[in-house]
Structure formats: structure tokens, C-alpha cells
Amino acid sequence: MEAFKEGYEFFEKNAGNFAGHATGIHYVNAVESEIKKLVNNLNDFETSGARIDTLKGDVAEFWHAGTFNINAAINSSKNRVQVDRSHDFGSADITGVNFDAKFGLKYYKNGASSAEQQAKSIFQRFSEYKSQGGKESLDLYLEKRGYSADTILSDPVYTGQYRVIPSDQLKEATMFLERKIREEAVKRSEQVHRYEETLKLLSDKVKDNKGNESIALSEQEARELASLSKEGGVNPEGLNFTTEELIKFTNILRQAYKAGLTAATISMVLRVAPEVLNAIAYLIKNGEIEEGQFKKIGFAAITGAGEGFVRGTVSAAITASCKAGLCGSAMKSIDPSIVGAVTVLVMNSMKNSYQVTTGNMSRAEMVNELIKEMFVTTCALSMGAASQSLI
């Protein structure tokens, strides 16, 4: 069994390194991927014939969505947003992909104008339609846009959406909305709601409730970015959007802590070798497997029931060690799904190790298999919901 022991100890020694390496690569790649998407989306406006006054709003949409997604990747969050590019009546500009949120952007010349556009009522939009030569009656206009007969015409068009405006206009827009609320409370109380809702949902960033947010963009910055986009000259370095700039030491420490705990768990689990050997010895002693047969073909000699016994022994050893606090207080609340996933990893790694000892697998092939399994398992543990109890 010396060769078997040698192969097993080889993997045990390097398991933590494999796990930490794979997790680190996945983390950086996720951030770089979001940076690349933003740069490509902005440079896609190179062929646009739109004027800067128009294009600044389009560019702002991709800026806020892209910088939100970059920030979420840095925070190892699954939350993402997308630019819908919809021109339907009252449609949102940006929506959450895997969380429920809608955002509407208005990048007008000043805070009052941006706020007024964000607070516009359904009836105001109908009046604009008629002034531009629209022929539909009010009832038909509403019906075609999905409204019922009892629609409140003073409701805002963008009900329920977060209202995003240029960062340099936020103060002015807030003052404008507060003034309109006071004025309309005296003149037309039915108009107050649309200004109140707009004020409540007003922001200069796209945000979720998990600490992820976009980078604020002023009206002038949006103009400059639009000009750069029309030239196809947007690049990560020019925006200071490189991993060197964006990933801070605190992010690295947090990611390393997560990866370290994952690696520590896997390394700890692999130290149950004595229990595994005891389980195999027990099966031999009780006639479940023949010693000579096991030495010859290894784990292939173990029946399904016998392998289940070994797996149970591994799982029990892991769970008992963690619950007893032998692996540190952080491991006391280890999730059963983590135990299951790592038990599979232990069994597969031991089988591969034995294949090396019998000459059926080379060391290089074993390493490749281990790296593959470590990557899959590490991603599952570090990204899955079950890992939250571990972390």
C-alpha cells in the first residue's frame, strides 16, 4: 500500500494550492469579462449617426449597466443588469437580470429638465402625442399602450422605476421636485403623487440592495464619453478600468478568505485517510472484499454497497470533526451539501491515486483530472448558496 499512500499524500499536499488557484482565476476573469463587455458596448456607437445630445443618453445607459456589473463582479455578487433598448411606452432602460428592479435614465440639460421628464404623467405624454399630430382618441391611446379604462391620468409614466439622472444635477433636481410638491399640494393635489414618487426613487446611480452600484456620471462626462464612443476610442486604460485599478486590496483579502476557507475545507477533508483505510480494512476483515483483489485492482474491487460504506465513513468523519470544532469555529455550521460535494472529491481523488500506483494512469493524467475536479468543486463551493454557511 506504499504506492497508494504516496499518490494520496501527493494530492493531499497540493489540494489547497489547486483550490485557491482556480478560485482566484475565476474571480479575476469575471471582472475582466464585465470590463470588456462595457468597452465593446460603448465602442459599438462608432457607427452611430446620432448627435451628441441624443447619444449621451444612450451611452449613459451602457455606462451605468456596465459599471454596476463590474462592481458586482468585484464584490463576487451574482446580481447583474442589462440595457433593454426598448422604445415601448413607459419601458425601463435598464432591468435586473436576476433580481427585480427597473431603472429609467434621463440625461437632459439641467436638473429641473431631467426631473420633469422623470415625473411626466400619462396625460402629459398623451398631450404631447396630440400636439405632434397624433389622431388617436384618449381611450384608444391608452388601450394600445396597455392601460385600462380606469387609468389615473396623473400617474407617472415610469411608475415603479428608479429614476437615474446626471450626478451633477441631483441637488437641483431634488430642489425642483420638492418645490413642485409644495406648489401642487395647494393647486392640484392629484399631481402631488408623481412628484413624490419621483423624488423617492431619484438617484444618480444604478443600485441593488446588496451593496452593488454603478459609477455616477455627470451630464458633461456623458457628452465626453459619447464623443469618445463615436470615435471608437474607448479602452479600459483610458477609463481606469483595469483590474489593477478596480480590484482593491480589501477585495483581494475577501476573495482570498473565501478561497482559503474552501481550500482549508478540502485539505481538512483529505486528512480523513486513516478512517478511509480503517473502513477498507473492516470490509476486508468481514469478507466484503478480498485483500489480494483490492491490492490488484483497487477500488474497482469494492462493491456498490462497500463503496457506500466507505463514503459514509468519510462523510461521518468530516461532519464529526467540523461539528466538534476540531477544524475551527467557522466550520461548526458546515452545510451538508458541502460535505457531500467534498466526499465525492475525496473518493474520486483516491481512485485516481490508486490508478497511478497500478500503472493505469500517469502522474500527469492524474494531475489534470485532479485540477479539473478541483475547479468544478471549488466553483460549486465558492459560488453556491451552500457556501454562505461555510463563509
Rosetta blueprint (number, residue, H / E / L):
1 M L
2 E H
3 A H
4 F H
5 K H
6 E H
7 G H
8 Y H
9 E H
10 F H
11 F H
12 E H
13 K H
14 N H
15 A H
16 G H
17 N H
18 F H
19 A H
20 G H
21 H H
22 A H
23 T H
24 G H
25 I H
26 H H
27 Y H
28 V H
29 N H
30 A H
31 V H
32 E H
33 S H
34 E H
35 I H
36 K H
37 K H
38 L H
39 V H
40 N H
41 N H
42 L H
43 N H
44 D H
45 F H
46 E H
47 T H
48 S L
49 G L
50 A L
51 R L
52 I H
53 D H
54 T H
55 L H
56 K H
57 G H
58 D H
59 V H
60 A H
61 E H
62 F H
63 W H
64 H H
65 A H
66 G H
67 T H
68 F H
69 N H
70 I H
71 N H
72 A H
73 A H
74 I H
75 N L
76 S L
77 S L
78 K L
79 N L
80 R L
81 V E
82 Q E
83 V E
84 D L
85 R L
86 S L
87 H L
88 D L
89 F L
90 G L
91 S L
92 A L
93 D L
94 I E
95 T E
96 G E
97 V L
98 N L
99 F L
100 D L
101 A L
102 K E
103 F E
104 G E
105 L E
106 K L
107 Y L
108 Y L
109 K L
110 N L
111 G H
112 A H
113 S H
114 S H
115 A H
116 E H
117 Q H
118 Q H
119 A L
120 K L
121 S E
122 I H
123 F H
124 Q H
125 R H
126 F H
127 S H
128 E H
129 Y H
130 K H
131 S H
132 Q L
133 G L
134 G L
135 K L
136 E L
137 S L
138 L H
139 D H
140 L H
141 Y H
142 L H
143 E H
144 K H
145 R L
146 G L
147 Y L
148 S L
149 A L
150 D L
151 T L
152 I L
153 L L
154 S L
155 D L
156 P E
157 V L
158 Y L
159 T L
160 G L
161 Q L
162 Y E
163 R E
164 V E
165 I L
166 P L
167 S H
168 D H
169 Q H
170 L H
171 K H
172 E H
173 A H
174 T H
175 M H
176 F H
177 L H
178 E H
179 R H
180 K H
181 I H
182 R H
183 E H
184 E H
185 A H
186 V H
187 K H
188 R L
189 S H
190 E H
191 Q H
192 V H
193 H H
194 R H
195 Y H
196 E H
197 E H
198 T H
199 L H
200 K H
201 L L
202 L E
203 S E
204 D L
205 K L
206 V L
207 K E
208 D L
209 N L
210 K L
211 G L
212 N L
213 E E
214 S L
215 I L
216 A L
217 L L
218 S L
219 E H
220 Q H
221 E H
222 A H
223 R H
224 E H
225 L H
226 A H
227 S H
228 L H
229 S H
230 K H
231 E L
232 G L
233 G L
234 V L
235 N L
236 P L
237 E L
238 G L
239 L L
240 N L
241 F L
242 T L
243 T H
244 E H
245 E H
246 L H
247 I L
248 K L
249 F H
250 T H
251 N H
252 I H
253 L H
254 R H
255 Q H
256 A H
257 Y H
258 K H
259 A H
260 G H
261 L H
262 T H
263 A H
264 A H
265 T H
266 I H
267 S H
268 M H
269 V H
270 L H
271 R H
272 V H
273 A H
274 P H
275 E H
276 V H
277 L H
278 N H
279 A H
280 I H
281 A H
282 Y H
283 L H
284 I H
285 K H
286 N L
287 G L
288 E L
289 I L
290 E L
291 E H
292 G H
293 Q H
294 F H
295 K H
296 K H
297 I H
298 G H
299 F H
300 A H
301 A H
302 I L
303 T L
304 G H
305 A H
306 G H
307 E H
308 G H
309 F H
310 V H
311 R H
312 G H
313 T H
314 V H
315 S H
316 A H
317 A H
318 I H
319 T H
320 A H
321 S H
322 C H
323 K H
324 A L
325 G L
326 L L
327 C L
328 G L
329 S H
330 A H
331 M H
332 K L
333 S L
334 I L
335 D L
336 P H
337 S H
338 I H
339 V H
340 G H
341 A H
342 V H
343 T H
344 V H
345 L H
346 V H
347 M H
348 N H
349 S H
350 M H
351 K H
352 N H
353 S H
354 Y H
355 Q H
356 V H
357 T H
358 T L
359 G L
360 N L
361 M L
362 S L
363 R H
364 A H
365 E H
366 M H
367 V H
368 N H
369 E H
370 L H
371 I H
372 K H
373 E H
374 M H
375 F H
376 V H
377 T H
378 T H
379 C H
380 A H
381 L H
382 S H
383 M H
384 G L
385 A L
386 A L
387 S H
388 Q H
389 S H
390 L H
391 I L
